[in-house]
Amino acid sequence: MRALTALCALALATGLFCGTMLSHPPTSEARPGIGIDTRELTLRSHLMEAEPCDAN
């Protein structure tokens, strides 16, 4: 009898949890990162002063 009661309680809790997640899911409050401004990096670089790169 105790096992049946525990099983029913578990089924009820699982059902309520799933119902809550389907009706009112949690929302994310994360915001995207700013990122890297490649245009600014390109404009600030001094390509004539740079040393040649070796592709090996």
PAZAPA-4460 file (N, C-alpha, C; in steps of 0.05 Angstrom, whole numbers, plus 32768, in hexadecimal, padded with zeros to 4 digits):
% residues 56
    n_x    n_y    n_z   ca_x   ca_y   ca_z    c_x    c_y    c_z   seq   type   mol
   8010   7FE8   8000   8000   8000   8000   8011   8019   8000     1      M     A
   8027   8018   800F   8039   8030   8010   8046   8035   7FF5     2      R     A
   804D   801F   7FE8   805A   8021   7FCE   8047   802E   7FBA     3      A     A
   802E   8026   7FBB   8019   8031   7FA9   8015   804F   7FAF     4      L     A
   8015   8057   7FC8   8012   8073   7FCF   802A   8083   7FC6     5      T     A
   8042   8078   7FCA   805A   8086   7FC1   805A   8089   7FA2     6      A     A
   8052   8074   7F95   8051   8075   7F78   803C   808A   7F6E     7      L     A
   8026   808B   7F7B   8011   809F   7F74   801B   80BB   7F79     8      C     A
   8029   80BF   7F8F   8033   80D9   7F96   8049   80E2   7F82     9      A     A
   8059   80CF   7F7A   806E   80D5   7F66   8061   80DC   7F4B    10      L     A
   804D   80CD   7F43   803F   80D2   7F2A   8031   80ED   7F2A    11      A     A
   8025   80F4   7F41   8017   810D   7F43   802B   8125   7F42    12      L     A
   8042   8122   7F50   8056   8137   7F50   8062   813A   7F34    13      A     A
   8067   8124   7F26   8071   8125   7F0B   805D   8132   7EF8    14      T     A
   8044   812B   7EFB   8030   8137   7EEA   802D   8155   7EEF    15      G     A
   802E   815D   7F08   802C   817A   7F0E   8044   8189   7F03    16      L     A
   805B   817D   7F06   8074   818A   7EFC   8073   818D   7EDE    17      F     A
   806B   8178   7ED0   806A   8179   7EB3   8054   818D   7EAA    18      C     A
   803E   818E   7EB8   8029   81A1   7EB1   8032   81BE   7EB5    19      G     A
   8041   81C2   7ECA   804B   81DD   7ECF   8060   81E5   7EB9    20      T     A
   8071   81D3   7EB2   8085   81D9   7E9D   8079   81DD   7E82    21      M     A
   8063   81D0   7E7C   8055   81D4   7E63   8045   81ED   7E62    22      L     A
   8039   81F5   7E78   8028   820D   7E78   8038   8227   7E7E    23      S     A
   804B   8226   7E8F   805B   823D   7E96   8079   8236   7E97    24      H     A
   8085   8233   7E80   80A2   822B   7E80   80B3   8242   7E8A    25      P     A
   80CA   823B   7E95   80DC   8250   7E9F   80E8   8260   7E87    26      P     A
   80EB   8279   7E8B   80F6   828A   7E76   8113   8291   7E7C    27      T     A
   8123   8293   7E67   813F   8299   7E6A   8143   82B7   7E6B    28      S     A
   8154   82C1   7E7D   8159   82DD   7E7E   8175   82E4   7E75    29      E     A
   8182   82D1   7E68   819D   82D5   7E5F   819D   82E8   7E47    30      A     A
   81B1   82F8   7E45   81B3   830B   7E2E   81CC   8303   7E1E    31      R     A
   81CA   8307   7E04   81E2   8301   7DF3   81F9   8313   7DFA    32      P     A
   8211   8309   7DF6   8229   8319   7DFA   822C   832F   7DE5    33      G     A
   823C   8342   7DEB   8240   8359   7DD9   824F   8350   7DC0    34      I     A
   8262   833F   7DC2   8271   8336   7DAB   8289   8347   7DA5    35      G     A
   8297   8340   7D90   82B0   834D   7D89   82AA   835F   7D70    36      I     A
   82B2   8378   7D72   82AF   838A   7D5C   82C8   8388   7D4A    37      D     A
   82C5   8378   7D35   82DC   8373   7D23   82E3   838B   7D13    38      T     A
   82D0   839C   7D0D   82D6   83B4   7CFD   82E8   83C7   7D0D    39      R     A
   82E3   83CA   7D26   82F4   83DB   7D37   8310   83D0   7D39    40      E     A
   8312   83B6   7D3C   832C   83A9   7D3E   833C   83AD   7D24    41      L     A
   832E   83AB   7D0E   833C   83AE   7CF4   8345   83CB   7CF0    42      T     A
   8335   83DE   7CF7   833C   83FA   7CF4   8353   8402   7D06    43      L     A
   8355   83F6   7D1E   836A   83FD   7D30   8385   83EF   7D2B    44      R     A
   8384   83DA   7D1A   839D   83CB   7D15   83AF   83DA   7D02    45      S     A
   83C8   83D7   7D05   83DC   83E4   7CF4   83EA   83CE   7CE4    46      H     A
   83DE   83C8   7CCD   83E8   83B2   7CBD   8404   83B6   7CB1    47      L     A
   840B   83CF   7CAC   8425   83D4   7CA0   843C   83CF   7CB4    48      M     A
   8436   83D1   7CCE   844A   83CD   7CE3   844B   83B0   7CEC    49      E     A
   8439   83A0   7CE3   8438   8384   7CEC   844E   8374   7CDE    50      A     A
   8457   835F   7CEC   846B   834D   7CE1   845D   8338   7CD0    51      E     A
   846B   832E   7CBC   845F   8319   7CAB   8459   82FF   7CBB    52      P     A
   8444   82F2   7CB5   843C   82DA   7CC3   8446   82C2   7CB3    53      C     A
   844E   82AD   7CC1   8457   8295   7CB4   8440   8281   7CB5    54      D     A
   8437   8277   7C9F   8420   8265   7C9D   8428   8248   7CA2    55      A     A
   8440   8242   7CA9   8447   8226   7CAD   843D   821D   7CC7    56      N     A
***
